[in-house]
Every structure is written in structure tokens, then in C-alpha cells.
Amino acid sequence: MNPKVTLMLACFFITGCAMTYETPKIQNQNFTAPHNSSKTLIVEKAKRVLLLEGFQIQSIDDNSGFISTSLKNWRLTPNQANCGTTMGIDYLKDKRTKTEVAFNVIVDDKTITILSNIQGEYKPGAVDQDITLSCRSKGIIEAQIGNKILK
């Protein structure tokens, strides 16, 4: 095949993929559960679990029961999150997709709530073809962290 034609087809294909990005249609799923311990104890357990899981604590307020982490590289699967599709193919099935996760943990006298912030980026390797993805959690990663805290 003519190199010019091959180049034009490649450019068309790459541009076409970027233009067909469909954002997730789901809402973020969070984790909320009751606890039977003191607020102070649950906050201490949450700090410990987050640190053991490799998260860096960005801010904490022991009195209000709030913990926020920095983003951490975490390769998520389609079972854990939805970062959208292109031409019907899930971006999380592609090894060129990078995801990072941060958590917010809110503890009151009766419940613990865990919310995630997922940043996604598709990096196919071509110059100027990276795509920032809108990612939504399916609640599984929050439940994993929550269940470890409540053990």
C-alpha cells in the first residue's frame, strides 16, 4: 500500500477513535455503612488501612472525622469502574489506559462513608493523542477499603 495512503488511514482511524469517545452513563457509587465503634477509633482504623494500601494522606481532621488522600496509581478493571468507551470498546480493557484513585473518608458517630475520585487517561503512544477520561466508580473499591476499616 502507498505510504501516504497508509498514513492518511492511520490519522483518520486515530482521530475517529478520539471523536467517538462516549463518557460513562452511570453515577459514582459510594460506600456507606453503620459502625458500632467510637468515631475516634474508626478514624484511626481508616488512617491505618489507607496507609497500608499505599495511599498518602493529604489532609485529616480528627474532630470532624474527615480524611482525604492523594491520587495513587491503581489499574482499575471494568468491574470496578467505568471510564467510557470508544466504538463500543471499554477503555479499561486497554492496557494503554492509566487510572489513579484518591479517597475521601467521612466518619460520624454512627456511619462511615467512602467516596472515590478516579482520574483516567488513555495514552495510545501517538503524539497529541492522549485523552482525559471521565471515570465513575461502581462502588467496589470503596467497599474493599470500607470492609477493611470495619473489620
DSSP file with accessible surface (Angstrom, degrees, kcal/mol):
  #  RESIDUE AA STRUCTURE BP1 BP2  ACC     N-H-->O    O-->H-N    N-H-->O    O-->H-N    TCO  KAPPA ALPHA  PHI   PSI    X-CA   Y-CA   Z-CA
    1    1 A M              0   0  171      0, 0.0     5,-0.0     0, 0.0     0, 0.0   0.000 360.0 360.0 360.0 146.2    0.0    0.0    0.0
    2    2 A N     >  -     0   0   89      1,-0.1     4,-2.5     4,-0.0     5,-0.2  -0.333 360.0-132.7 -60.1 130.8    1.1    3.5   -0.7
    3    3 A P  H  > S+     0   0  104      0, 0.0     4,-2.4     0, 0.0     5,-0.2   0.857 106.1  53.7 -58.3 -34.4    2.8    5.1    2.4
    4    4 A K  H  > S+     0   0  157      2,-0.2     4,-2.4     1,-0.2     5,-0.2   0.918 109.8  47.0 -67.0 -40.5    0.8    8.3    2.0
    5    5 A V  H  > S+     0   0   62      2,-0.2     4,-2.7     1,-0.2     5,-0.2   0.924 111.8  50.9 -66.3 -42.6   -2.5    6.3    1.9
    6    6 A T  H  X S+     0   0   67     -4,-2.5     4,-2.5     1,-0.2    -2,-0.2   0.931 111.2  48.4 -60.2 -44.5   -1.4    4.3    5.0
    7    7 A L  H  X S+     0   0  115     -4,-2.4     4,-2.6     2,-0.2    -1,-0.2   0.919 111.7  49.3 -62.9 -43.4   -0.6    7.5    6.9
    8    8 A M  H  X S+     0   0  136     -4,-2.4     4,-2.5     2,-0.2    -2,-0.2   0.921 111.9  48.2 -63.9 -41.8   -3.9    9.1    6.0
    9    9 A L  H  X S+     0   0   94     -4,-2.7     4,-2.8     2,-0.2    -1,-0.2   0.912 111.4  50.6 -64.8 -41.3   -5.8    6.0    7.1
   10   10 A A  H  X S+     0   0   44     -4,-2.5     4,-2.8    -5,-0.2     5,-0.2   0.927 111.8  47.2 -62.1 -45.1   -3.9    5.8   10.3
   11   11 A C  H  X S+     0   0   67     -4,-2.6     4,-2.7     2,-0.2     5,-0.3   0.919 112.8  49.3 -62.2 -42.2   -4.6    9.5   11.0
   12   12 A F  H  X S+     0   0  156     -4,-2.5     4,-2.8    -5,-0.2    -2,-0.2   0.933 112.5  47.8 -62.8 -43.9   -8.3    9.0   10.2
   13   13 A F  H  X S+     0   0  123     -4,-2.8     4,-2.3     2,-0.2    -2,-0.2   0.945 114.2  45.4 -63.8 -47.3   -8.5    6.0   12.4
   14   14 A I  H  X S+     0   0   57     -4,-2.8     4,-1.9     2,-0.2    -2,-0.2   0.944 116.4  45.3 -63.5 -45.4   -6.8    7.7   15.4
   15   15 A T  H  X S+     0   0   65     -4,-2.7     4,-2.0    -5,-0.2    -1,-0.2   0.921 111.2  54.0 -64.6 -39.7   -8.8   10.9   15.0
   16   16 A G  H  X S+     0   0   22     -4,-2.8     4,-1.0    -5,-0.3    -1,-0.2   0.895 106.6  51.7 -62.2 -39.4  -12.0    8.8   14.6
   17   17 A C  H >< S+     0   0   22     -4,-2.3     3,-0.7     1,-0.2    -1,-0.2   0.928 110.2  48.2 -63.2 -45.0  -11.4    7.0   17.9
   18   18 A A  H >< S+     0   0   38     -4,-1.9     3,-1.0     1,-0.2    -1,-0.2   0.867 110.7  51.9 -64.3 -34.7  -10.9   10.2   19.8
   19   19 A M  H 3< S+     0   0  150     -4,-2.0    -1,-0.2     1,-0.2    -2,-0.2   0.677 104.7  56.0 -79.2 -14.3  -14.0   11.7   18.3
   20   20 A T  T << S+     0   0   54     -4,-1.0    67,-0.6    -3,-0.7    -1,-0.2   0.255  72.4 138.7-101.4  13.2  -16.2    8.7   19.3
   21   21 A Y  E <   -A   86   0A  49     -3,-1.0     2,-0.5    65,-0.2    65,-0.2  -0.396  36.1-161.8 -60.7 124.9  -15.4    8.8   23.0
   22   22 A E  E     -A   85   0A 104     63,-3.2    63,-2.0    -2,-0.2     3,-0.1  -0.961  11.8-136.3-112.1 122.5  -18.6    8.1   25.0
   23   23 A T        -     0   0   62     -2,-0.5    61,-0.1    61,-0.2   112,-0.1  -0.290  37.7 -81.6 -72.1 159.4  -18.5    9.1   28.6
   24   24 A P        -     0   0   13      0, 0.0    -1,-0.1     0, 0.0    58,-0.0  -0.294  28.7-154.2 -62.1 145.0  -19.9    6.8   31.3
   25   25 A K        +     0   0  157     -3,-0.1     2,-0.2     2,-0.1    -2,-0.0   0.441  67.2  89.7 -97.7  -3.0  -23.7    6.9   31.8
   26   26 A I  S    S-     0   0   60    110,-0.1     2,-0.3    56,-0.0    56,-0.1  -0.539  73.7-122.8 -93.8 160.9  -23.5    5.7   35.4
   27   27 A Q        -     0   0  147     -2,-0.2   109,-0.1     1,-0.1    -2,-0.1  -0.677  41.8 -86.9 -93.9 154.4  -23.3    7.8   38.6
   28   28 A N        -     0   0   62     -2,-0.3     2,-0.5   107,-0.1   110,-0.2  -0.374  40.8-143.0 -58.0 136.9  -20.4    7.3   41.1
   29   29 A Q        -     0   0   97    108,-1.5   110,-0.4    -2,-0.0    87,-0.2  -0.905  19.9-168.1-103.8 133.0  -21.3    4.6   43.6
   30   30 A N        -     0   0   76     -2,-0.5     2,-0.5   108,-0.1    85,-0.2  -0.564  20.0-116.3-111.8 177.1  -20.1    5.2   47.2
   31   31 A F  E     +C  114   0B  27     83,-2.2    83,-2.9    -2,-0.2     2,-0.4  -0.975  32.8 168.7-118.5 124.9  -19.8    3.1   50.3
   32   32 A T  E     +C  113   0B  90     -2,-0.5    81,-0.2    81,-0.2    79,-0.0  -0.997   7.5 159.3-134.7 132.4  -21.8    3.9   53.4
   33   33 A A  E     -C  112   0B  16     79,-2.1    79,-2.5    -2,-0.4     2,-0.1  -0.994  37.5-111.0-149.7 150.7  -22.1    1.6   56.4
   34   34 A P  E     -C  111   0B 100      0, 0.0     2,-0.3     0, 0.0    77,-0.3  -0.411  31.1-160.5 -75.5 157.1  -23.0    1.8   60.1
   35   35 A H        -     0   0   14     75,-2.4     4,-0.1     2,-0.1   115,-0.0  -0.966  19.9-153.4-136.6 156.5  -20.4    1.2   62.7
   36   36 A N        +     0   0  172     -2,-0.3     2,-0.2     2,-0.1    74,-0.1   0.144  69.5  86.0-113.2  16.7  -20.6    0.3   66.4
   37   37 A S  S    S-     0   0   47      1,-0.1    -2,-0.1    73,-0.1     2,-0.1  -0.554  88.9 -79.1-107.8 177.7  -17.3    1.8   67.5
   38   38 A S     >  -     0   0   66     -2,-0.2     4,-2.2     1,-0.1     5,-0.2  -0.424  37.8-119.6 -74.5 153.2  -16.3    5.3   68.6
   39   39 A K  H  > S+     0   0   50      1,-0.2     4,-2.5     2,-0.2     5,-0.2   0.913 114.8  54.9 -57.2 -42.1  -15.7    7.9   65.8
   40   40 A T  H  > S+     0   0  101      1,-0.2     4,-2.2     2,-0.2    -1,-0.2   0.909 107.5  48.6 -60.2 -43.8  -12.1    8.2   67.0
   41   41 A L  H  > S+     0   0   81      2,-0.2     4,-2.6     1,-0.2    -1,-0.2   0.920 111.4  49.2 -65.2 -42.3  -11.4    4.5   66.7
   42   42 A I  H  X S+     0   0    1     -4,-2.2     4,-2.7     2,-0.2    -2,-0.2   0.913 110.4  50.9 -65.7 -40.0  -12.9    4.3   63.2
   43   43 A V  H  X S+     0   0    1     -4,-2.5     4,-2.5     2,-0.2    -1,-0.2   0.930 111.1  48.7 -62.8 -42.5  -10.8    7.3   62.0
   44   44 A E  H  X S+     0   0   90     -4,-2.2     4,-2.2     1,-0.2    -2,-0.2   0.917 112.4  47.9 -63.7 -42.5   -7.7    5.7   63.4
   45   45 A K  H  X S+     0   0   64     -4,-2.6     4,-2.8     2,-0.2     5,-0.2   0.905 110.5  52.1 -63.4 -40.9   -8.5    2.4   61.6
   46   46 A A  H  X S+     0   0    0     -4,-2.7     4,-2.7     2,-0.2     5,-0.2   0.924 108.7  50.1 -62.7 -44.4   -9.2    4.3   58.4
   47   47 A K  H  X S+     0   0   40     -4,-2.5     4,-2.3     1,-0.2     5,-0.2   0.938 112.6  47.8 -58.2 -46.2   -5.8    6.1   58.6
   48   48 A R  H  X S+     0   0  169     -4,-2.2     4,-2.7     2,-0.2    -2,-0.2   0.932 112.7  47.0 -62.2 -48.4   -4.1    2.8   59.1
   49   49 A V  H  X S+     0   0   19     -4,-2.8     4,-1.9     1,-0.2    -1,-0.2   0.934 112.3  49.8 -61.6 -46.2   -5.9    0.9   56.3
   50   50 A L  H  <>S+     0   0    0     -4,-2.7     5,-2.6    -5,-0.2    -1,-0.2   0.920 112.9  46.7 -60.7 -42.9   -5.3    3.8   53.8
   51   51 A L  H ><5S+     0   0  103     -4,-2.3     3,-1.6    -5,-0.2    -1,-0.2   0.920 111.4  50.9 -65.9 -42.6   -1.6    3.9   54.6
   52   52 A L  H 3<5S+     0   0  122     -4,-2.7    -1,-0.2     1,-0.3    -2,-0.2   0.808 106.6  55.9 -65.1 -27.5   -1.2    0.1   54.4
   53   53 A E  T 3<5S-     0   0   55     -4,-1.9    -1,-0.3    -5,-0.2    -2,-0.2   0.423 124.7-104.4 -83.8   0.4   -2.9    0.2   51.0
   54   54 A G  T < 5S+     0   0   51     -3,-1.6     2,-0.3     1,-0.3    -3,-0.2   0.588  73.0 140.9  91.1  12.5   -0.3    2.7   49.8
   55   55 A F      < -     0   0    4     -5,-2.6     2,-0.5    -6,-0.2    -1,-0.3  -0.687  46.7-136.4 -89.5 141.0   -2.3    5.9   49.9
   56   56 A Q        -     0   0  141     -2,-0.3    14,-2.7    14,-0.2     2,-0.5  -0.840  21.3-126.2 -94.0 127.1   -0.7    9.1   51.1
   57   57 A I  E     -D   69   0B  41     -2,-0.5    12,-0.3    12,-0.2     3,-0.1  -0.632  26.2-176.9 -77.4 121.4   -3.0   11.1   53.4
   58   58 A Q  E     -     0   0B 128     10,-2.5     2,-0.3    -2,-0.5    11,-0.2   0.869  66.4  -3.9 -86.1 -44.7   -3.3   14.6   52.1
   59   59 A S  E     -D   68   0B  53      9,-1.9     9,-2.8     2,-0.0    -1,-0.3  -0.993  60.2-174.7-150.1 154.1   -5.5   16.1   54.9
   60   60 A I  E     -D   67   0B  65     -2,-0.3     2,-0.4     7,-0.2     7,-0.2  -0.993  11.8-170.7-150.3 141.0   -7.2   14.9   58.0
   61   61 A D  E  >> -D   66   0B  73      5,-2.6     5,-1.8    -2,-0.3     4,-1.5  -0.884   5.2-171.7-131.9  99.1   -9.5   16.4   60.6
   62   62 A D  T  45S+     0   0   80     -2,-0.4    -1,-0.1     1,-0.2   -19,-0.1   0.858  84.3  54.6 -60.0 -37.3   -9.9   14.1   63.5
   63   63 A N  T  45S+     0   0  145      1,-0.2    -1,-0.2     2,-0.1   -24,-0.0   0.901 116.4  34.9 -66.7 -42.8  -12.6   16.2   65.1
   64   64 A S  T  45S-     0   0   59      2,-0.1    -1,-0.2    -3,-0.1    -2,-0.2   0.604 108.2-123.0 -87.5 -12.3  -14.9   16.3   62.0
   65   65 A G  T  <5 +     0   0    0     -4,-1.5    42,-2.7     1,-0.2     2,-0.4   0.840  60.5 144.0  77.3  34.7  -13.9   12.7   61.0
   66   66 A F  E   < +DE  61 106B  69     -5,-1.8    -5,-2.6    40,-0.2     2,-0.4  -0.914  23.9 176.9-115.2 131.5  -12.7   13.6   57.5
   67   67 A I  E     -DE  60 105B   1     38,-2.5    38,-2.9    -2,-0.4     2,-0.4  -0.998   4.3-173.6-130.7 136.2   -9.7   12.0   55.7
   68   68 A S  E     -DE  59 104B  16     -9,-2.8   -10,-2.5    -2,-0.4    -9,-1.9  -0.992   7.8-158.4-129.1 135.6   -8.6   12.8   52.2
   69   69 A T  E     -D   57   0B   3     34,-2.5   -12,-0.2    -2,-0.4     2,-0.1  -0.718  19.1-113.5-108.7 163.6   -5.9   11.0   50.2
   70   70 A S        -     0   0   31    -14,-2.7   -14,-0.2    -2,-0.3    33,-0.2  -0.442  50.9 -79.7 -81.7 164.9   -3.7   12.0   47.3
   71   71 A L        -     0   0   70     -2,-0.1     2,-0.4    31,-0.1    31,-0.2  -0.397  47.6-166.8 -66.9 142.6   -4.1   10.2   44.0
   72   72 A K  E     -F  101   0B  62     29,-1.8    29,-2.6    -2,-0.1     2,-0.2  -0.994  29.4-106.1-131.1 137.1   -2.4    6.8   43.7
   73   73 A N  E     +F  100   0B 103     -2,-0.4     2,-0.3    27,-0.2    27,-0.3  -0.452  48.9 163.8 -59.1 128.0   -1.8    4.8   40.6
   74   74 A W        -     0   0   51     25,-2.4     2,-0.9    -2,-0.2    -2,-0.1  -0.850  35.3-137.9-152.2 110.7   -4.3    1.9   40.6
   75   75 A R        -     0   0  105     -2,-0.3     2,-0.2    23,-0.1    23,-0.1  -0.587  30.4-159.9 -73.4 103.3   -5.0   -0.1   37.4
   76   76 A L        -     0   0    1     -2,-0.9    -2,-0.0     1,-0.0    -1,-0.0  -0.529   4.7-140.2 -87.3 156.3   -8.8   -0.5   37.6
   77   77 A T    >>  -     0   0   59     -2,-0.2     4,-1.8     1,-0.1     3,-1.4  -0.671  31.2-103.0-107.5 165.5  -10.9   -3.1   35.8
   78   78 A P  T 34 S+     0   0   29      0, 0.0    15,-0.1     0, 0.0    -1,-0.1   0.757 122.1  60.5 -60.4 -21.4  -14.3   -2.7   34.1
   79   79 A N  T 34 S+     0   0  122      1,-0.2    61,-0.2     3,-0.0     3,-0.1   0.783 110.2  40.6 -73.1 -26.5  -15.8   -4.4   37.1
   80   80 A Q  T <4 S-     0   0   25     -3,-1.4    58,-2.5     1,-0.2    59,-0.4   0.746 126.2  -1.6 -93.2 -29.7  -14.5   -1.6   39.4
   81   81 A A  E  <  -I  137   0C   0     -4,-1.8     2,-0.4    56,-0.3    56,-0.2  -0.959  54.7-128.5-154.7 169.5  -15.2    1.5   37.3
   82   82 A N  E     +I  136   0C  31     54,-2.7    54,-2.8    -2,-0.3     3,-0.1  -0.989  22.6 169.2-129.5 117.9  -16.5    2.8   34.0
   83   83 A a        -     0   0    0     -2,-0.4    51,-0.3     1,-0.4    52,-0.1   0.136  55.3-101.9-111.5  15.4  -14.2    5.3   32.1
   84   84 A G        -     0   0    2    -61,-0.1     7,-2.1    49,-0.1    -1,-0.4  -0.266  35.0-101.4  93.9 179.5  -16.3    5.3   28.9
   85   85 A T  E     -AB  22  90A  33    -63,-2.0   -63,-3.2     5,-0.2     2,-0.4  -0.893   8.7-147.2-137.6 164.8  -15.9    3.6   25.6
   86   86 A T  E >  S-AB  21  89A  16      3,-1.8     3,-2.5    -2,-0.3   -65,-0.2  -0.987  89.9 -11.5-135.3 127.4  -14.9    4.2   22.0
   87   87 A M  T 3  S-     0   0  105    -67,-0.6     3,-0.1    -2,-0.4   -66,-0.1   0.851 131.0 -56.1  51.1  36.2  -16.6    2.4   19.3
   88   88 A G  T 3  S+     0   0   64      1,-0.2     2,-0.5   -66,-0.0    -1,-0.3   0.449 109.8 124.2  81.8  -0.2  -18.2    0.2   22.0
   89   89 A I  E <   -B   86   0A 103     -3,-2.5    -3,-1.8     2,-0.0     2,-0.3  -0.837  64.0-122.8 -99.6 127.5  -14.9   -0.9   23.5
   90   90 A D  E >   -B   85   0A  25     -2,-0.5     3,-1.5    -5,-0.2     4,-0.3  -0.472  10.9-143.7 -68.6 126.5  -14.3   -0.2   27.2
   91   91 A Y  G >  S+     0   0    5     -7,-2.1     3,-1.6     1,-0.3     6,-0.3   0.818  97.6  64.7 -61.7 -30.1  -11.2    1.9   27.8
   92   92 A L  G 3  S+     0   0    3     -8,-0.4    -1,-0.3     1,-0.3    -7,-0.1   0.647  93.1  62.0 -72.5 -10.0  -10.4    0.0   31.0
   93   93 A K  G <  S+     0   0  150     -3,-1.5     2,-0.5   -16,-0.1    -1,-0.3   0.600  89.1  85.8 -83.9 -11.9   -9.8   -3.2   28.8
   94   94 A D  S X  S-     0   0   40     -3,-1.6     3,-2.0    -4,-0.3    -5,-0.0  -0.794  73.5-145.8 -95.5 125.7   -7.0   -1.4   27.1
   95   95 A K  T 3  S+     0   0  180     -2,-0.5    -1,-0.1     1,-0.3    -3,-0.1   0.615  95.6  70.0 -66.7  -9.6   -3.6   -1.6   28.8
   96   96 A R  T 3  S+     0   0  118     -5,-0.1    27,-2.4     2,-0.1     2,-0.5   0.467  78.5  98.0 -87.1   1.2   -2.7    1.9   27.5
   97   97 A T  E <   - G   0 122B   3     -3,-2.0     2,-0.4    -6,-0.3    25,-0.2  -0.769  59.9-160.8 -91.7 130.3   -5.3    3.3   29.9
   98   98 A K  E     - G   0 121B  80     23,-3.4    23,-2.4    -2,-0.5     2,-0.4  -0.917   7.3-171.5-110.6 134.8   -3.9    4.7   33.2
   99   99 A T  E     - G   0 120B   3     -2,-0.4   -25,-2.4    21,-0.2     2,-0.3  -0.968   6.7-170.3-127.8 146.3   -6.1    5.2   36.2
  100  100 A E  E     -FG  73 119B  54     19,-2.4    19,-2.5    -2,-0.4     2,-0.4  -0.976   9.5-156.9-130.3 146.7   -5.4    6.9   39.6
  101  101 A V  E     -FG  72 118B   0    -29,-2.6   -29,-1.8    -2,-0.3     2,-0.3  -0.971  11.6-179.5-129.8 139.7   -7.6    6.9   42.7
  102  102 A A  E     - G   0 117B  10     15,-1.9    15,-2.5    -2,-0.4     2,-0.4  -0.951  17.1-146.5-128.9 151.7   -8.0    9.1   45.7
  103  103 A F  E     - G   0 116B   0     -2,-0.3   -34,-2.5   -33,-0.2     2,-0.4  -0.917  10.6-159.6-120.8 149.4  -10.4    8.6   48.6
  104  104 A N  E     -EG  68 115B  52     11,-2.5    11,-2.7    -2,-0.4     2,-0.5  -0.998  15.0-165.5-118.8 128.2  -12.4   10.8   50.9
  105  105 A V  E     -EG  67 114B   0    -38,-2.9   -38,-2.5    -2,-0.4     2,-0.5  -0.968   3.9-171.5-117.2 128.7  -13.5    9.1   54.2
  106  106 A I  E     -EG  66 113B  73      7,-3.0     7,-2.7    -2,-0.5     2,-0.5  -0.984   4.5-175.0-123.4 122.2  -16.1   10.7   56.3
  107  107 A V  E     + G   0 112B   1    -42,-2.7     5,-0.2    -2,-0.5     2,-0.2  -0.963   6.7 170.1-119.9 129.2  -16.9    9.3   59.8
  108  108 A D        -     0   0   75      3,-2.6   -44,-0.0    -2,-0.5   -43,-0.0  -0.577  56.0 -77.6-119.1-167.6  -19.6   10.4   62.1
  109  109 A D  S    S+     0   0  124     -2,-0.2     3,-0.1     1,-0.2   -74,-0.0   0.734 126.4  18.1 -66.9 -20.1  -20.9    8.9   65.3
  110  110 A K  S    S+     0   0  158      1,-0.2   -75,-2.4   -76,-0.1     2,-0.3   0.630 120.5  38.3-124.3 -23.4  -22.9    6.2   63.5
  111  111 A T  E     -C   34   0B  39    -77,-0.3    -3,-2.6   -75,-0.0     2,-0.4  -0.910  52.0-147.1-134.8 162.0  -21.7    5.8   59.9
  112  112 A I  E     -CG  33 107B   0    -79,-2.5   -79,-2.1    -2,-0.3     2,-0.4  -0.986  16.7-168.2-124.3 136.5  -18.7    5.7   57.7
  113  113 A T  E     -CG  32 106B  30     -7,-2.7    -7,-3.0    -2,-0.4     2,-0.5  -0.993   1.3-166.9-126.7 134.0  -18.9    7.0   54.1
  114  114 A I  E     -CG  31 105B   0    -83,-2.9   -83,-2.2    -2,-0.4     2,-0.3  -0.987   7.1-179.6-125.1 125.8  -16.1    6.4   51.5
  115  115 A L  E     - G   0 104B  51    -11,-2.7   -11,-2.5    -2,-0.5     2,-0.3  -0.923  12.5-147.7-120.9 148.3  -16.1    8.3   48.2
  116  116 A S  E     - G   0 103B  11     -2,-0.3     2,-0.5   -13,-0.2   -13,-0.2  -0.816   8.8-154.3-115.9 156.8  -13.5    8.0   45.4
  117  117 A N  E     - G   0 102B  75    -15,-2.5   -15,-1.9    -2,-0.3     2,-0.5  -0.987  19.4-167.0-124.2 115.7  -12.1   10.3   42.8
  118  118 A I  E     - G   0 101B  11     -2,-0.5    17,-0.6    17,-0.4     2,-0.5  -0.929   6.1-166.5-111.5 125.2  -10.9    8.4   39.8
  119  119 A Q  E     -HG 134 100B  81    -19,-2.5   -19,-2.4    -2,-0.5     2,-0.4  -0.932  12.1-171.7-106.3 130.1   -8.7   10.1   37.2
  120  120 A G  E     +HG 133  99B   6     13,-1.0    13,-2.6    -2,-0.5     2,-0.3  -0.945   9.8 179.6-125.5 146.7   -8.3    8.3   33.9
  121  121 A E  E     -HG 132  98B  56    -23,-2.4   -23,-3.4    -2,-0.4     2,-0.6  -0.980  18.0-148.3-146.5 131.5   -6.1    8.9   30.9
  122  122 A Y  E     -HG 131  97B  28      9,-2.9     9,-2.2    -2,-0.3   -25,-0.2  -0.895  16.5-177.1 -98.9 122.5   -5.8    7.0   27.6
  123  123 A K        +     0   0   90    -27,-2.4     7,-0.1    -2,-0.6    -2,-0.0  -0.793  10.1 173.1-124.4  86.7   -2.2    7.1   26.2
  124  124 A P        -     0   0   32      0, 0.0    -1,-0.1     0, 0.0     3,-0.1   0.623  51.6-113.2 -72.9 -10.5   -2.0    5.3   22.9
  125  125 A G  S    S+     0   0   71      1,-0.4     2,-0.2   -29,-0.1     3,-0.1   0.138  78.7 119.4 102.8 -21.7    1.6    6.4   22.3
  126  126 A A  S >  S-     0   0   37      1,-0.1     3,-1.5     3,-0.1    -1,-0.4  -0.541  76.5 -96.2 -77.2 145.0    0.9    8.7   19.3
  127  127 A V  T 3  S+     0   0  121      1,-0.3    -1,-0.1    -2,-0.2     0, 0.0  -0.341 104.7   2.2 -61.5 134.6    1.9   12.4   19.8
  128  128 A D  T 3  S+     0   0  152      1,-0.1    -1,-0.3    -3,-0.1    -2,-0.0   0.743 101.6 106.8  61.5  26.2   -1.1   14.5   20.9
  129  129 A Q    <   +     0   0   46     -3,-1.5    -2,-0.1     2,-0.0    -1,-0.1   0.356  40.0 124.2-112.5   2.7   -3.5   11.6   21.0
  130  130 A D        -     0   0   75     -4,-0.2     2,-0.4    -7,-0.1    -7,-0.2  -0.394  45.4-156.7 -63.8 142.3   -3.8   11.3   24.8
  131  131 A I  E     -H  122   0B  27     -9,-2.2    -9,-2.9    -2,-0.1     2,-0.5  -0.985  12.3-137.2-125.1 128.9   -7.4   11.5   26.0
  132  132 A T  E     -H  121   0B 105     -2,-0.4     2,-0.3   -11,-0.2   -11,-0.2  -0.749  29.5-147.8 -81.1 127.7   -8.5   12.5   29.5
  133  133 A L  E     -H  120   0B   8    -13,-2.6   -13,-1.0    -2,-0.5     2,-0.7  -0.759  11.6-133.5-102.7 145.1  -11.3   10.1   30.6
  134  134 A S  E     -H  119   0B  48     -2,-0.3     2,-0.4   -51,-0.3   -15,-0.1  -0.871  34.3-166.7 -91.6 114.7  -14.3   10.8   32.8
  135  135 A a        -     0   0    6     -2,-0.7     2,-0.4   -17,-0.6   -17,-0.4  -0.861  13.2-166.4-112.4 143.2  -14.4    7.8   35.2
  136  136 A R  E     -I   82   0C  78    -54,-2.8   -54,-2.7    -2,-0.4     2,-0.2  -0.988  20.1-127.4-126.1 134.9  -17.1    6.7   37.5
  137  137 A S  E     -I   81   0C   0     -2,-0.4  -108,-1.5   -56,-0.2   -56,-0.3  -0.503   0.9-150.5 -79.1 147.7  -16.7    4.1   40.3
  138  138 A K        -     0   0   84    -58,-2.5   -57,-0.1    -2,-0.2    -1,-0.1   0.315  49.6-107.2 -96.3   4.0  -19.0    1.1   40.6
  139  139 A G  S  > S+     0   0   12   -110,-0.4     4,-1.9   -59,-0.4     5,-0.1   0.323  92.7 108.7  92.6  -6.9  -18.6    1.1   44.4
  140  140 A I  H  > S+     0   0   72    -60,-0.4     4,-2.3   -61,-0.2     5,-0.1   0.928  77.9  47.2 -72.1 -43.0  -16.4   -2.0   44.6
  141  141 A I  H  > S+     0   0    0    -61,-0.4     4,-1.9     1,-0.2    -1,-0.2   0.887 112.5  50.6 -69.3 -34.2  -13.1   -0.3   45.5
  142  142 A E  H  > S+     0   0    0      1,-0.2     4,-3.0     2,-0.2    -1,-0.2   0.912 110.3  49.9 -66.5 -41.1  -14.9    1.8   48.2
  143  143 A A  H  X S+     0   0   28     -4,-1.9     4,-3.0     2,-0.2     5,-0.2   0.883 107.3  54.9 -65.7 -37.4  -16.4   -1.3   49.7
  144  144 A Q  H  X S+     0   0   82     -4,-2.3     4,-1.5     2,-0.2    -1,-0.2   0.942 113.9  40.3 -59.8 -47.6  -13.0   -3.1   49.8
  145  145 A I  H  X S+     0   0    1     -4,-1.9     4,-2.1     2,-0.2    -2,-0.2   0.934 116.0  51.3 -67.1 -45.2  -11.5   -0.2   51.8
  146  146 A G  H  X S+     0   0    0     -4,-3.0     4,-2.4     1,-0.2    -2,-0.2   0.904 108.3  50.7 -59.1 -44.0  -14.6    0.1   54.0
  147  147 A N  H  X S+     0   0   93     -4,-3.0     4,-0.6     1,-0.2    -1,-0.2   0.864 109.4  51.3 -65.7 -34.4  -14.7   -3.6   54.8
  148  148 A K  H  < S+     0   0   83     -4,-1.5     3,-0.5    -5,-0.2    -1,-0.2   0.886 111.1  48.4 -68.0 -37.0  -11.1   -3.5   55.8
  149  149 A I  H  < S+     0   0    1     -4,-2.1    -2,-0.2     1,-0.2    -1,-0.2   0.909 113.0  47.3 -67.5 -40.7  -11.7   -0.5   58.1
  150  150 A L  H  <        0   0   51     -4,-2.4    -1,-0.2    -5,-0.2    -2,-0.2   0.511 360.0 360.0 -83.9  -2.7  -14.7   -2.1   59.7
  151  151 A K     <        0   0  190     -4,-0.6    -3,-0.1    -3,-0.5    -4,-0.0  -0.231 360.0 360.0 -57.8 360.0  -13.0   -5.5   60.4
